């Protein structure tokens, strides 16, 4: 895909590097000449010096052929303008980084397909680390209505050696919770388990559950000797 990124700051550079490694073609726009030179020389992407909300610069960067536009500019107002212009040029996938939650609705109205609140993501990760230190990772979906947890199975946990079906049938396993991913060892691929999948000691599972059941899930898995 051809991806245009507005802003060659830390986030923009990290995105460009990741996308390049995934074999996407990346063009970056920034008003800072040094930043443009850096991404050209260090990352190896195209960089266009100018404003990402200037139509001439956007056209030069190839917005008319872009499959994706990512707005990571310093201000929400600038990102909003870039989203609006990207929509005008018919870009099918538009992603915006949001700093101020007041811009959530304006971004949606302007045509952003995805709005990412980096501050809120950081806050949620910190809170989760404090509230649930047993959880390796936690992601929120559908405005926090669904949680996906990544959990390591302790070596002495009583569920080691049991199948997914046996765990699901356990009356103490929170109803409405599903095991959707399984990784037997860190060097192995994550798989989608079935009822016959056996949980090994030191393995990792992905669970989907409701926010009000997170503590019950942790308590269930905490029933270890």
GROMACS elastic network, one bead per residue, 0.5 to 0.9 nm:
[ bonds ]
;  ai    aj funct       b0    kb
    1    23     6  0.82109   500
    1    24     6  0.51425   500
    1    25     6  0.60938   500
    1    26     6  0.83515   500
    1    66     6  0.76008   500
    1    67     6  0.58557   500
    1    68     6  0.74502   500
    2    24     6  0.62602   500
    2    26     6  0.60358   500
    2    27     6  0.77624   500
    2    62     6  0.85533   500
    2    63     6  0.88833   500
    2    65     6  0.71591   500
    2    66     6  0.50170   500
    2    67     6  0.53477   500
    2    68     6  0.65694   500
    2    69     6  0.87040   500
    3    16     6  0.88064   500
    3    19     6  0.84087   500
    3    24     6  0.71231   500
    3    25     6  0.60932   500
    3    27     6  0.62399   500
    3    28     6  0.84094   500
    3    63     6  0.85292   500
    3    66     6  0.57127   500
    3    67     6  0.60702   500
    3    69     6  0.57462   500
    3    70     6  0.75077   500
    4    25     6  0.86050   500
    4    26     6  0.59466   500
    4    28     6  0.57543   500
    4    29     6  0.76412   500
    4    58     6  0.86940   500
    4    61     6  0.72703   500
    4    62     6  0.76490   500
    4    63     6  0.68311   500
    4    66     6  0.64969   500
    4    67     6  0.82860   500
    4    68     6  0.63793   500
    4    70     6  0.62911   500
    4    71     6  0.84729   500
    5     8     6  0.76517   500
    5    12     6  0.66129   500
    5    15     6  0.84088   500
    5    16     6  0.76896   500
    5    26     6  0.73682   500
    5    27     6  0.62466   500
    5    29     6  0.63209   500
    5    30     6  0.89203   500
    5    52     6  0.85641   500
    5    68     6  0.84656   500
    5    69     6  0.58576   500
    5    71     6  0.60127   500
    5    72     6  0.70893   500
    5    73     6  0.89881   500
    6    12     6  0.73627   500
    6    27     6  0.87083   500
    6    28     6  0.59649   500
    6    29     6  0.50154   500
    6    30     6  0.65480   500
    6    51     6  0.84159   500
    6    52     6  0.55374   500
    6    53     6  0.86062   500
    6    69     6  0.76899   500
    6    70     6  0.62073   500
    6    72     6  0.55756   500
    6    73     6  0.59274   500
    6    79     6  0.80332   500
    6    82     6  0.78154   500
    7    10     6  0.87738   500
    7    11     6  0.82481   500
    7    12     6  0.57186   500
    7    13     6  0.83095   500
    7    28     6  0.68203   500
    7    29     6  0.57429   500
    7    30     6  0.50777   500
    7    31     6  0.81600   500
    7    51     6  0.89938   500
    7    52     6  0.75320   500
    7    70     6  0.87957   500
    7    71     6  0.69955   500
    7    72     6  0.52833   500
    7    74     6  0.74949   500
    8    11     6  0.74576   500
    8    13     6  0.55633   500
    8    16     6  0.87465   500
    8    28     6  0.65537   500
    8    29     6  0.67193   500
    8    30     6  0.57161   500
    8    31     6  0.88008   500
    8    32     6  0.81971   500
    8    35     6  0.60718   500
    8    36     6  0.69031   500
    8    38     6  0.89815   500
    8    39     6  0.74813   500
    8    47     6  0.86126   500
    8    72     6  0.79973   500
    8    73     6  0.81007   500
    9    12     6  0.51735   500
    9    13     6  0.59687   500
    9    14     6  0.85201   500
    9    30     6  0.85083   500
    9    35     6  0.74727   500
    9    72     6  0.78827   500
    9    73     6  0.79374   500
    9    74     6  0.84093   500
   10    13     6  0.52453   500
   10    14     6  0.61779   500
   10    15     6  0.85991   500
   11    14     6  0.51499   500
   11    15     6  0.60758   500
   11    16     6  0.85049   500
   11    72     6  0.70561   500
   12    15     6  0.51375   500
   12    16     6  0.60849   500
   12    17     6  0.86412   500
   12    28     6  0.80234   500
   12    70     6  0.84508   500
   12    71     6  0.85542   500
   12    72     6  0.62163   500
   12    73     6  0.84835   500
   13    16     6  0.50347   500
   13    17     6  0.61790   500
   13    18     6  0.86490   500
   13    28     6  0.87577   500
   13    39     6  0.69209   500
   13    43     6  0.78714   500
   14    17     6  0.51657   500
   14    18     6  0.62294   500
   14    19     6  0.85879   500
   15    18     6  0.51623   500
   15    19     6  0.60144   500
   15    20     6  0.84021   500
   16    19     6  0.51741   500
   16    20     6  0.59456   500
   16    21     6  0.85540   500
   16    24     6  0.89992   500
   16    26     6  0.64255   500
   16    27     6  0.82959   500
   16    28     6  0.79724   500
   16    39     6  0.84813   500
   16    43     6  0.76086   500
   16    45     6  0.74284   500
   17    20     6  0.51905   500
   17    21     6  0.62910   500
   17    22     6  0.87791   500
   17    43     6  0.61921   500
   17    44     6  0.85222   500
   17    45     6  0.84423   500
   18    21     6  0.52087   500
   18    22     6  0.64640   500
   19    23     6  0.65550   500
   19    24     6  0.54930   500
   19    25     6  0.76585   500
   19    26     6  0.72678   500
   20    23     6  0.50535   500
   20    24     6  0.52138   500
   20    25     6  0.64765   500
   20    26     6  0.67347   500
   20    43     6  0.83427   500
   20    44     6  0.84070   500
   20    45     6  0.77305   500
   21    24     6  0.74292   500
   25    45     6  0.76826   500
   25    46     6  0.85937   500
   26    45     6  0.57559   500
   26    46     6  0.64442   500
   26    47     6  0.85762   500
   27    45     6  0.61574   500
   27    47     6  0.56386   500
   27    48     6  0.74591   500
   27    61     6  0.63089   500
   27    62     6  0.78967   500
   28    36     6  0.76429   500
   28    39     6  0.82258   500
   28    45     6  0.73386   500
   28    46     6  0.61323   500
   28    48     6  0.61180   500
   28    49     6  0.85561   500
   28    52     6  0.88801   500
   28    61     6  0.75155   500
   29    32     6  0.89151   500
   29    36     6  0.74589   500
   29    46     6  0.86859   500
   29    47     6  0.57344   500
   29    49     6  0.59470   500
   29    50     6  0.64210   500
   29    51     6  0.68538   500
   29    52     6  0.57320   500
   29    57     6  0.78548   500
   29    58     6  0.80020   500
   29    61     6  0.73921   500
   30    33     6  0.74407   500
   30    35     6  0.71317   500
   30    36     6  0.64577   500
   30    47     6  0.75961   500
   30    48     6  0.65769   500
   30    49     6  0.53209   500
   30    50     6  0.55655   500
   30    51     6  0.61080   500
   30    52     6  0.66504   500
   30    73     6  0.85330   500
   31    35     6  0.81845   500
   31    36     6  0.80522   500
   31    48     6  0.82796   500
   31    49     6  0.52558   500
   31    51     6  0.55256   500
   31    52     6  0.80110   500
   32    35     6  0.52840   500
   32    36     6  0.64078   500
   32    37     6  0.87791   500
   32    49     6  0.66979   500
   32    50     6  0.77170   500
   33    36     6  0.51606   500
   33    37     6  0.62103   500
   33    38     6  0.86091   500
   33    48     6  0.87604   500
   33    49     6  0.60168   500
   33    50     6  0.85023   500
   34    37     6  0.50598   500
   34    38     6  0.60850   500
   34    39     6  0.88028   500
   35    38     6  0.50405   500
   35    39     6  0.64061   500
   35    40     6  0.86825   500
   35    47     6  0.87616   500
   35    49     6  0.88333   500
   36    39     6  0.54272   500
   36    40     6  0.62781   500
   36    41     6  0.87098   500
   36    46     6  0.83612   500
   36    47     6  0.52678   500
   36    48     6  0.67177   500
   36    49     6  0.63819   500
   37    40     6  0.51651   500
   37    41     6  0.61469   500
   37    42     6  0.83265   500
   37    47     6  0.74345   500
   38    41     6  0.52976   500
   38    42     6  0.56106   500
   38    43     6  0.74625   500
   38    44     6  0.88694   500
   39    42     6  0.53088   500
   39    44     6  0.62292   500
   39    45     6  0.62014   500
   39    46     6  0.77056   500
   39    47     6  0.69184   500
   40    43     6  0.58623   500
   40    45     6  0.51778   500
   40    46     6  0.59695   500
   40    47     6  0.62076   500
   41    44     6  0.56195   500
   41    45     6  0.80391   500
   42    45     6  0.85760   500
   46    61     6  0.83446   500
   47    61     6  0.79092   500
   48    51     6  0.87923   500
   48    57     6  0.72308   500
   48    58     6  0.87931   500
   48    60     6  0.77751   500
   48    61     6  0.64006   500
   49    52     6  0.89395   500
   49    57     6  0.78591   500
   50    53     6  0.87342   500
   50    54     6  0.75750   500
   50    56     6  0.89855   500
   50    57     6  0.60492   500
   50    58     6  0.88174   500
   51    54     6  0.52617   500
   51    55     6  0.85753   500
   51    56     6  0.89282   500
   51    57     6  0.64774   500
   51    58     6  0.80765   500
   52    55     6  0.78404   500
   52    57     6  0.65731   500
   52    58     6  0.61747   500
   52    71     6  0.85547   500
   52    73     6  0.82768   500
   52    78     6  0.81613   500
   52    79     6  0.86285   500
   52    81     6  0.87786   500
   52    82     6  0.64540   500
   53    56     6  0.88843   500
   53    57     6  0.77921   500
   53    58     6  0.72168   500
   53    78     6  0.69119   500
   53    79     6  0.82037   500
   53    81     6  0.61353   500
   53    82     6  0.52099   500
   53    83     6  0.89256   500
   53    85     6  0.72872   500
   54    57     6  0.54296   500
   54    58     6  0.62165   500
   54    59     6  0.87250   500
   54    82     6  0.85724   500
   54    85     6  0.88558   500
   55    58     6  0.50060   500
   55    59     6  0.60659   500
   55    60     6  0.84662   500
   55    85     6  0.77339   500
   56    59     6  0.52907   500
   56    60     6  0.61688   500
   56    61     6  0.86404   500
   57    60     6  0.50091   500
   57    61     6  0.61221   500
   57    62     6  0.87082   500
   58    61     6  0.50515   500
   58    62     6  0.64050   500
   58    63     6  0.55681   500
   58    64     6  0.83458   500
   58    85     6  0.87589   500
   58    86     6  0.87091   500
   59    62     6  0.50680   500
   59    63     6  0.53969   500
   59    64     6  0.65231   500
   60    63     6  0.76155   500
   61    64     6  0.87094   500
   62    65     6  0.56574   500
   62    66     6  0.62985   500
   63    67     6  0.83809   500
   63    68     6  0.87323   500
   63    69     6  0.78624   500
   63    86     6  0.72003   500
   63    89     6  0.70214   500
   63    90     6  0.87497   500
   63    91     6  0.73507   500
   64    67     6  0.87714   500
   64    86     6  0.86266   500
   64    89     6  0.59353   500
   64    90     6  0.73098   500
   64    91     6  0.72572   500
   65    89     6  0.89692   500
   65    90     6  0.89733   500
   65    91     6  0.77980   500
   66    69     6  0.68278   500
   66    90     6  0.87649   500
   66    91     6  0.60919   500
   66    92     6  0.81799   500
   66    93     6  0.87464   500
   67    91     6  0.59648   500
   67    92     6  0.60395   500
   67    93     6  0.62721   500
   67    94     6  0.86385   500
   68    91     6  0.63500   500
   68    92     6  0.65910   500
   68    94     6  0.57363   500
   68    95     6  0.76383   500
   69    82     6  0.87011   500
   69    83     6  0.79732   500
   69    86     6  0.70110   500
   69    91     6  0.70292   500
   69    92     6  0.85394   500
   69    93     6  0.64443   500
   69    95     6  0.62155   500
   69    96     6  0.83290   500
   70    79     6  0.89041   500
   70    82     6  0.88816   500
   70    83     6  0.84173   500
   70    93     6  0.85438   500
   70    94     6  0.60416   500
   70    96     6  0.57653   500
   70    97     6  0.78642   500
   71    78     6  0.84820   500
   71    79     6  0.53214   500
   71    80     6  0.81846   500
   71    82     6  0.66092   500
   71    83     6  0.70376   500
   71    94     6  0.78860   500
   71    95     6  0.62405   500
   71    97     6  0.61663   500
   72    75     6  0.83712   500
   72    76     6  0.87466   500
   72    79     6  0.66816   500
   72    95     6  0.87178   500
   72    96     6  0.64338   500
   72    97     6  0.53933   500
   72    98     6  0.82828   500
   73    76     6  0.73043   500
   73    77     6  0.89616   500
   73    78     6  0.64494   500
   73    79     6  0.57101   500
   73    82     6  0.89322   500
   73    96     6  0.88672   500
   73    97     6  0.78516   500
   74    77     6  0.88680   500
   74    78     6  0.74543   500
   74    79     6  0.78709   500
   74    99     6  0.88659   500
   75    78     6  0.53847   500
   75    79     6  0.63976   500
   75    80     6  0.86750   500
   75    98     6  0.84430   500
   75    99     6  0.76314   500
   76    80     6  0.59394   500
   76    81     6  0.85318   500
   76    96     6  0.87394   500
   76    97     6  0.77962   500
   76    98     6  0.61549   500
   76    99     6  0.64629   500
   76   100     6  0.70100   500
   76   103     6  0.70459   500
   77    80     6  0.50709   500
   77    81     6  0.63266   500
   77    82     6  0.87476   500
   77   103     6  0.83285   500
   78    81     6  0.50930   500
   78    82     6  0.62680   500
   78    83     6  0.86472   500
   79    82     6  0.50137   500
   79    83     6  0.61316   500
   79    84     6  0.86237   500
   79    96     6  0.65826   500
   79    97     6  0.74869   500
   79    98     6  0.81035   500
   79   107     6  0.85812   500
   80    83     6  0.50491   500
   80    84     6  0.62202   500
   80    85     6  0.87018   500
   80    96     6  0.78775   500
   80   103     6  0.81249   500
   80   106     6  0.75099   500
   80   107     6  0.60380   500
   80   110     6  0.71478   500
   80   112     6  0.86849   500
   81    84     6  0.50733   500
   81    85     6  0.62410   500
   81    86     6  0.85293   500
   81   110     6  0.84177   500
   82    85     6  0.51561   500
   82    86     6  0.59893   500
   82    87     6  0.85178   500
   82    96     6  0.88773   500
   83    86     6  0.50666   500
   83    87     6  0.61611   500
   83    88     6  0.86095   500
   83    94     6  0.66814   500
   83    95     6  0.78615   500
   83    96     6  0.72466   500
   83   107     6  0.73087   500
   83   110     6  0.63440   500
   83   111     6  0.66078   500
   83   112     6  0.61633   500
   84    87     6  0.51902   500
   84    88     6  0.62728   500
   84    89     6  0.88635   500
   84   107     6  0.84396   500
   84   109     6  0.89810   500
   84   110     6  0.51960   500
   84   111     6  0.66817   500
   84   112     6  0.82251   500
   85    89     6  0.63381   500
   85    90     6  0.87373   500
   85   110     6  0.88807   500
   86    89     6  0.51601   500
   86    90     6  0.63954   500
   86    91     6  0.55460   500
   86    92     6  0.86795   500
   86    94     6  0.72528   500
   86   111     6  0.84493   500
   86   112     6  0.89949   500
   87    90     6  0.50690   500
   87    91     6  0.56802   500
   87    92     6  0.77109   500
   87    93     6  0.88608   500
   87    94     6  0.77219   500
   87   110     6  0.73549   500
   87   111     6  0.59915   500
   87   112     6  0.79580   500
   88    91     6  0.77102   500
   90    93     6  0.89904   500
   91    94     6  0.67728   500
   92   113     6  0.84934   500
   93   112     6  0.76071   500
   93   113     6  0.61376   500
   93   114     6  0.82672   500
   94   111     6  0.73364   500
   94   113     6  0.52942   500
   94   114     6  0.66424   500
   94   115     6  0.87432   500
   95   112     6  0.57718   500
   95   113     6  0.59588   500
   95   115     6  0.59376   500
   95   116     6  0.75966   500
   96   107     6  0.76878   500
   96   112     6  0.66032   500
   96   113     6  0.82570   500
   96   114     6  0.63815   500
   96   116     6  0.62016   500
   96   117     6  0.86442   500
   97   114     6  0.86053   500
   97   115     6  0.59379   500
   97   117     6  0.59913   500
   97   118     6  0.67839   500
   98   101     6  0.69153   500
   98   103     6  0.70755   500
   98   104     6  0.73464   500
   98   107     6  0.86635   500
   98   115     6  0.63856   500
   98   116     6  0.56823   500
   98   118     6  0.67317   500
   98   119     6  0.81388   500
   99   102     6  0.88448   500
   99   103     6  0.81309   500
   99   116     6  0.85719   500
   99   117     6  0.59575   500
   99   118     6  0.68127   500
   99   119     6  0.64462   500
   99   120     6  0.85024   500
  100   103     6  0.59003   500
  100   104     6  0.77861   500
  100   117     6  0.79164   500
  100   119     6  0.87221   500
  101   104     6  0.54512   500
  101   105     6  0.85415   500
  101   117     6  0.75352   500
  101   120     6  0.89613   500
  102   105     6  0.71485   500
  102   106     6  0.79368   500
  103   106     6  0.51739   500
  103   107     6  0.59755   500
  103   108     6  0.86057   500
  104   107     6  0.53740   500
  104   108     6  0.64956   500
  104   109     6  0.88657   500
  104   115     6  0.70902   500
  104   117     6  0.88160   500
  105   108     6  0.50812   500
  105   109     6  0.61611   500
  105   110     6  0.85478   500
  106   109     6  0.50075   500
  106   110     6  0.60154   500
  106   111     6  0.86713   500
  107   110     6  0.50742   500
  107   111     6  0.64287   500
  107   112     6  0.55549   500
  107   113     6  0.86875   500
  107   114     6  0.87449   500
  107   115     6  0.71744   500
  108   111     6  0.52753   500
  108   112     6  0.52026   500
  108   113     6  0.71410   500
  108   114     6  0.81128   500
  108   115     6  0.77990   500
  109   112     6  0.74900   500
  112   115     6  0.66085   500
  116   119     6  0.88871   500
  116   120     6  0.85844   500
  116   121     6  0.81729   500
  117   120     6  0.53129   500
  117   121     6  0.62381   500
  117   122     6  0.87687   500
  118   121     6  0.50535   500
  118   122     6  0.62687   500
  118   123     6  0.86688   500
  119   122     6  0.51933   500
  119   123     6  0.62222   500
  119   124     6  0.86468   500
  120   124     6  0.60253   500
  120   125     6  0.84962   500
  121   124     6  0.51797   500
  121   125     6  0.61816   500
  121   126     6  0.86912   500
  122   125     6  0.51430   500
  122   126     6  0.62413   500
  122   127     6  0.86454   500
  123   126     6  0.52138   500
  123   127     6  0.61516   500
  123   128     6  0.85321   500
  124   127     6  0.51268   500
  124   128     6  0.59893   500
  124   129     6  0.84833   500
  124   138     6  0.88191   500
  124   139     6  0.87705   500
  124   140     6  0.88139   500
  125   128     6  0.51215   500
  125   129     6  0.61110   500
  125   130     6  0.87113   500
  125   137     6  0.80439   500
  125   138     6  0.74740   500
  125   139     6  0.85059   500
  126   129     6  0.50753   500
  126   130     6  0.63662   500
  126   131     6  0.86877   500
  127   130     6  0.51435   500
  127   131     6  0.60102   500
  127   132     6  0.81599   500
  128   131     6  0.50841   500
  128   132     6  0.53615   500
  128   133     6  0.72089   500
  128   135     6  0.79821   500
  128   137     6  0.82549   500
  128   138     6  0.72360   500
  129   132     6  0.54792   500
  129   134     6  0.82116   500
  129   135     6  0.75396   500
  129   136     6  0.84803   500
  129   137     6  0.84213   500
  130   133     6  0.59451   500
  131   134     6  0.89368   500
  132   135     6  0.56992   500
  132   136     6  0.88623   500
  132   214     6  0.87479   500
  132   215     6  0.80957   500
  132   218     6  0.81758   500
  133   136     6  0.75462   500
  134   151     6  0.73119   500
  134   152     6  0.82055   500
  134   218     6  0.74390   500
  134   222     6  0.88688   500
  135   138     6  0.69625   500
  135   149     6  0.67404   500
  135   150     6  0.61950   500
  135   151     6  0.53221   500
  135   152     6  0.76754   500
  135   218     6  0.80250   500
  136   149     6  0.75222   500
  136   150     6  0.53572   500
  136   151     6  0.54665   500
  136   152     6  0.70585   500
  137   148     6  0.82170   500
  137   149     6  0.58758   500
  137   150     6  0.50472   500
  137   151     6  0.73295   500
  138   147     6  0.67276   500
  138   148     6  0.56439   500
  138   150     6  0.63456   500
  139   144     6  0.86606   500
  139   146     6  0.84161   500
  139   147     6  0.57281   500
  139   148     6  0.52350   500
  139   149     6  0.67073   500
  139   150     6  0.88358   500
  140   143     6  0.69181   500
  140   145     6  0.73299   500
  140   146     6  0.59676   500
  140   148     6  0.66442   500
  140   211     6  0.88052   500
  141   144     6  0.52674   500
  141   145     6  0.62652   500
  141   146     6  0.51311   500
  141   147     6  0.62463   500
  141   148     6  0.78789   500
  142   145     6  0.53581   500
  142   146     6  0.62633   500
  142   147     6  0.89521   500
  143   146     6  0.78243   500
  144   147     6  0.68776   500
  144   210     6  0.86764   500
  144   211     6  0.73379   500
  145   209     6  0.89815   500
  145   210     6  0.64220   500
  145   211     6  0.66138   500
  146   208     6  0.70288   500
  146   209     6  0.60089   500
  146   210     6  0.50222   500
  146   211     6  0.62848   500
  147   207     6  0.80840   500
  147   208     6  0.56846   500
  147   209     6  0.53992   500
  147   210     6  0.58165   500
  147   211     6  0.59775   500
  147   214     6  0.79446   500
  148   206     6  0.67329   500
  148   207     6  0.55170   500
  148   209     6  0.64989   500
  148   210     6  0.86672   500
  149   205     6  0.80585   500
  149   206     6  0.55366   500
  149   207     6  0.51123   500
  149   208     6  0.63883   500
  149   209     6  0.79886   500
  149   214     6  0.84642   500
  150   181     6  0.87923   500
  150   204     6  0.69941   500
  150   205     6  0.58497   500
  150   207     6  0.65929   500
  151   203     6  0.85975   500
  151   204     6  0.56440   500
  151   205     6  0.54618   500
  151   206     6  0.64803   500
  151   207     6  0.78982   500
  151   218     6  0.89071   500
  152   201     6  0.88273   500
  152   202     6  0.63988   500
  152   203     6  0.59148   500
  152   205     6  0.65007   500
  153   156     6  0.84210   500
  153   157     6  0.67560   500
  153   159     6  0.82987   500
  153   160     6  0.75261   500
  153   199     6  0.81395   500
  153   200     6  0.78099   500
  153   201     6  0.60969   500
  153   202     6  0.53027   500
  153   203     6  0.55211   500
  153   204     6  0.59924   500
  153   205     6  0.75234   500
  153   221     6  0.76714   500
  154   157     6  0.52100   500
  154   158     6  0.88789   500
  154   160     6  0.82065   500
  154   201     6  0.63236   500
  154   202     6  0.58095   500
  154   203     6  0.80716   500
  154   221     6  0.85559   500
  154   222     6  0.85819   500
  154   224     6  0.77037   500
  155   158     6  0.87797   500
  155   160     6  0.73610   500
  155   200     6  0.81972   500
  155   202     6  0.54536   500
  155   203     6  0.85829   500
  155   224     6  0.88662   500
  156   159     6  0.86147   500
  156   160     6  0.73695   500
  156   201     6  0.73204   500
  156   224     6  0.60543   500
  156   225     6  0.60117   500
  157   160     6  0.57842   500
  157   201     6  0.77009   500
  157   221     6  0.73086   500
  157   222     6  0.74434   500
  157   223     6  0.67729   500
  157   225     6  0.63506   500
  158   161     6  0.80618   500
  158   162     6  0.83666   500
  158   221     6  0.83805   500
  158   223     6  0.69183   500
  158   224     6  0.55375   500
  158   225     6  0.71559   500
  159   162     6  0.54027   500
  159   163     6  0.83048   500
  159   166     6  0.89864   500
  159   167     6  0.72816   500
  159   199     6  0.72415   500
  159   200     6  0.86683   500
  159   201     6  0.88376   500
  159   221     6  0.77324   500
  159   223     6  0.87008   500
  159   224     6  0.82905   500
  160   163     6  0.85325   500
  160   198     6  0.78237   500
  160   199     6  0.54063   500
  160   200     6  0.53692   500
  160   201     6  0.55627   500
  160   202     6  0.87920   500
  161   198     6  0.57748   500
  161   199     6  0.54262   500
  161   200     6  0.57746   500
  161   201     6  0.76668   500
  162   165     6  0.81806   500
  162   166     6  0.61793   500
  162   167     6  0.68269   500
  162   196     6  0.89637   500
  162   197     6  0.82826   500
  162   198     6  0.54768   500
  162   199     6  0.58786   500
  162   200     6  0.81913   500
  163   166     6  0.51644   500
  163   167     6  0.64278   500
  163   168     6  0.86969   500
  163   194     6  0.87259   500
  163   195     6  0.63745   500
  163   196     6  0.54473   500
  163   197     6  0.52647   500
  163   199     6  0.61691   500
  164   167     6  0.51802   500
  164   168     6  0.61503   500
  164   169     6  0.86543   500
  164   179     6  0.73857   500
  164   193     6  0.75724   500
  164   194     6  0.68280   500
  164   196     6  0.62579   500
  164   197     6  0.57208   500
  164   198     6  0.64403   500
  164   199     6  0.72791   500
  165   168     6  0.50874   500
  165   169     6  0.61990   500
  165   170     6  0.87237   500
  165   194     6  0.77889   500
  165   196     6  0.64987   500
  165   197     6  0.80144   500
  166   169     6  0.51911   500
  166   170     6  0.63565   500
  166   195     6  0.78278   500
  166   196     6  0.86976   500
  167   170     6  0.51579   500
  167   171     6  0.86737   500
  167   172     6  0.88728   500
  167   173     6  0.67623   500
  168   171     6  0.79803   500
  168   173     6  0.62999   500
  168   174     6  0.85176   500
  168   175     6  0.83589   500
  168   177     6  0.82913   500
  168   178     6  0.77244   500
  168   179     6  0.84730   500
  168   195     6  0.86207   500
  169   172     6  0.85698   500
  169   173     6  0.74237   500
  170   173     6  0.54057   500
  170   174     6  0.87701   500
  171   174     6  0.76605   500
  171   175     6  0.82744   500
  172   175     6  0.84101   500
  172   216     6  0.87180   500
  172   220     6  0.68190   500
  173   177     6  0.77197   500
  173   216     6  0.80086   500
  173   217     6  0.70289   500
  173   220     6  0.64256   500
  173   221     6  0.88655   500
  174   177     6  0.58614   500
  174   209     6  0.85008   500
  174   213     6  0.67921   500
  174   214     6  0.89753   500
  174   216     6  0.64480   500
  174   217     6  0.63092   500
  174   220     6  0.80347   500
  175   178     6  0.85438   500
  175   209     6  0.88092   500
  175   213     6  0.86742   500
  176   208     6  0.84927   500
  176   209     6  0.64829   500
  176   210     6  0.76533   500
  176   213     6  0.88190   500
  177   207     6  0.68594   500
  177   208     6  0.57496   500
  177   210     6  0.74353   500
  177   213     6  0.81146   500
  177   217     6  0.81477   500
  178   206     6  0.84801   500
  178   207     6  0.55673   500
  178   208     6  0.53838   500
  178   209     6  0.67228   500
  179   182     6  0.77895   500
  179   192     6  0.85854   500
  179   193     6  0.75357   500
  179   194     6  0.89777   500
  179   205     6  0.68425   500
  179   206     6  0.58262   500
  179   208     6  0.65733   500
  180   191     6  0.84924   500
  180   192     6  0.58713   500
  180   193     6  0.65584   500
  180   194     6  0.87443   500
  180   205     6  0.75863   500
  180   206     6  0.55643   500
  180   207     6  0.56928   500
  180   208     6  0.68874   500
  181   190     6  0.63975   500
  181   191     6  0.56693   500
  181   193     6  0.60196   500
  181   204     6  0.81711   500
  181   205     6  0.54393   500
  181   207     6  0.70230   500
  182   189     6  0.85580   500
  182   190     6  0.55180   500
  182   191     6  0.52973   500
  182   192     6  0.62361   500
  182   193     6  0.60309   500
  182   197     6  0.85415   500
  182   199     6  0.81147   500
  182   203     6  0.74766   500
  182   204     6  0.58624   500
  182   206     6  0.63434   500
  183   186     6  0.68742   500
  183   187     6  0.86595   500
  183   188     6  0.64294   500
  183   189     6  0.62631   500
  183   191     6  0.63528   500
  183   192     6  0.89404   500
  183   199     6  0.89823   500
  183   203     6  0.57825   500
  183   204     6  0.50678   500
  183   205     6  0.63265   500
  183   206     6  0.86897   500
  184   187     6  0.85483   500
  184   188     6  0.66616   500
  184   189     6  0.82262   500
  184   190     6  0.79197   500
  184   191     6  0.89390   500
  184   199     6  0.73573   500
  184   200     6  0.63218   500
  184   201     6  0.81535   500
  184   202     6  0.74162   500
  184   204     6  0.63792   500
  184   205     6  0.84976   500
  185   188     6  0.53513   500
  185   189     6  0.81418   500
  185   190     6  0.89562   500
  185   200     6  0.87146   500
  185   202     6  0.71326   500
  185   203     6  0.55716   500
  185   204     6  0.74063   500
  186   189     6  0.78164   500
  186   190     6  0.88690   500
  186   203     6  0.77719   500
  186   204     6  0.80991   500
  188   191     6  0.89654   500
  190   204     6  0.87405   500
  190   205     6  0.87744   500
  193   196     6  0.77737   500
  193   197     6  0.56710   500
  193   198     6  0.88172   500
  194   197     6  0.55121   500
  195   198     6  0.83874   500
  199   202     6  0.88250   500
  199   203     6  0.68001   500
  199   204     6  0.85369   500
  199   205     6  0.85637   500
  200   203     6  0.55348   500
  200   204     6  0.87183   500
  201   204     6  0.88359   500
  207   217     6  0.89653   500
  209   212     6  0.83923   500
  209   213     6  0.64660   500
  209   214     6  0.68935   500
  209   217     6  0.83626   500
  210   213     6  0.53385   500
  210   214     6  0.67664   500
  211   214     6  0.55439   500
  211   215     6  0.84556   500
  212   215     6  0.72197   500
  212   216     6  0.81246   500
  213   216     6  0.51298   500
  213   217     6  0.61991   500
  213   218     6  0.87212   500
  214   217     6  0.51584   500
  214   218     6  0.63067   500
  214   219     6  0.86192   500
  215   218     6  0.50997   500
  215   219     6  0.60408   500
  215   220     6  0.84766   500
  216   219     6  0.50003   500
  216   220     6  0.60101   500
  216   221     6  0.86137   500
  217   220     6  0.50468   500
  217   221     6  0.62795   500
  217   222     6  0.84235   500
  218   221     6  0.51518   500
  218   222     6  0.58586   500
  218   223     6  0.88358   500
  219   223     6  0.65577   500
  220   223     6  0.56822   500
  220   224     6  0.89189   500
  221   224     6  0.71910   500
  222   225     6  0.88458   500
